[in-house]
Every structure is written in structure tokens, then in C-alpha cells.
């Protein structure tokens, strides 16, 4: 049975601050991916992969406010849907240098569950009178519940990694109160025994919280495909909102096709390239492109040519979706271009 595949790959065409003309810039050999991009029909979609996923699940992508990522990913982490206003309050390490105050996310912290519990307990005791409560179902994803919209607009954590945070701090009508609160939380964490011990062991300290993704659980989610395959918390949370089952990501397209036998359509979210650009690591990006070429793109090109795949919708997180059917093989006049030319 032929099927339709929606393939979401955050960061696929992002190359960080490296310019393709730089001698150090790697040029991954990906003939199947280049063929797919060159032969596809292209249309605009939300500019971020998070926005694409909300749209695929039938949820609005507001232009003037942010996506309620916190309320949704919390469902993937075991929380229950409620009427609270949730913010992600992820633990981060902030380091001053000549470029400003740089942020490192939880991937470099290697937080232990006991450390998380101690810091969260200290926060909740300190800020209970302010009506704030921090919840940390996982060491790397923390949540702050509020009774109402705090009047903040924020930037996603991924936009702040490795960057000066000063232009990216929360803004809005209540910003002064929240900046003061965040400063107080930094002071609380700085003197906490958890961080004192981490300093003794030369580990990065947890000296800040990054607030982002605020909102309430959105109603009306519906599964975009009969089969859902994802490991990331946003897709798994959206699937739970839609009362849909979600399976782990198969190792390669062949495994997916075997598992999806009988499904008319599938959504697969691949995470390999998500952080390559923000980490300014073009070598890892090139390696991941090569892995995806072998495990997914070569299969998809072959199956489109043979009719085993009815349609492919490729979402690389650049504000575009690349759609192909078997007819793409007749577009002989379309020539592949270097991958970085597709960044936007």
C-alpha cells in the first residue's frame, strides 16, 4: 500500500553563523536530499518547526503571541491538562563574557534528580507568597504555573543558546517585576548548596531560569496522520491532546515503512539536526545530513520513483514545506543547488 509521509526535521537546513563560502564550511554529499528539494513544489508554512507542528495538529499559530509550548510539553512529561497558565522555566547556566551574558542549556548541566528536587524546593519555599510554584518532572524541563497571563512575551530557549541573552529577555507590561524575580532566583540558586558543590567539582552551575512558551492548553487538537512517530516532547504532548497514540521514531525509513504497513499517512519527527546551528557546529550538521541521507532521503527518493511512496511533505524548519509525488521524477529541468541556498 502506498502512503503519504510528513517528515519534520528541525534545523535541517540551518548552518549557524558559518557562511557557505568559509573554507572551514563542510559540504555534505546528499544527492537524494538535493534531488528532493530541487524537484518539490514549495509553499510557505510557519517559520519554526514548533509552529509547523501546531499547524499540522490543527491548532492556531498566532502572529502576535507565542505558542503555548509549556502547557503542551508538560503533557508529554506526565502532567494533566488544566486551566493554568504555564511557562517553561528551564534551568540554564549563564556566563558573562565580553559579548554579554551567554546561555548554556540543560544539555551541558547533566543535572541529577536530587539536585533538581533541592533547587525546586528552595524556589517554591522562597516564592510561595508570590503565588508561584515550580514543577520539574524532568531534570532538563521545568515548568512554572501561573493563575493568569503574566503579561510577558518571551523567546524560545533554542534562540538563546550560545547567545547574549540581553536582547532576548522577556518583555511586556509587567517586565520589571519579572526581571526582579529572575534576578532573585539567580541569587537564590547562586548560594544554594547544590551549586556550591558543583563549583567544587568544576561543573557548570544552575544559575538561572529561562522563561518561554507561555499559555494555556489549547483545545481542538487533532492528529494530522494515522501514524505518529516522535521522541520530542512537543509532538508527544500534541498527540496526547489529540488523544492519539505516538510511537518512537524508527531507526530508518525501512523500519518505518514496515511499521506503517496499512497506514494511509504518517508523521515522523526527526531530531538529529535540531541543535547543530545554535551550537555553531557545522561538522556535526554535515555528519547528521549524511546519516539522514542514508537512513531516510535515499529511501524516499527511490520510493517516490517506484510508486511505493504516494507523497512526501518535507518540513525542514525554514518556513517552507517541500512536497513531492511520483511526478517529480519528470521535472528533468530542475537542477539541485547547494543545501545552504535553501536556508530561507
Secondary structure, DSSP 8 states (H G I E B T S, - for coil): --EEEEEEETTTT--TT--TTSTT------HHHHHHHHHSEEEE--SSHHHHHHHHTT----SSS---HHHHHHHHTT----S-EEEEEEEEEEEEETTEEEEE-GGGT---HHHHHHHHHHHHHHHGGGT-EEEEEETTEEEEEESS--S-B---HHHHBTSBSGGGS-BSTTHHHHHHHHHHHHHHHHTSHHHHHHHHTT-----EEEEEEEE---S----SSSEEE--SHHHHHHHHHTT---B---SSHHHHHHHTTT-SEEEEEE-TTTTTTTTT-HHHHHHHHHHHIIIIIHHHHHHHHHTSEEEEEEE-SSSEEEEEEGGGGG-TT-----GGGG--
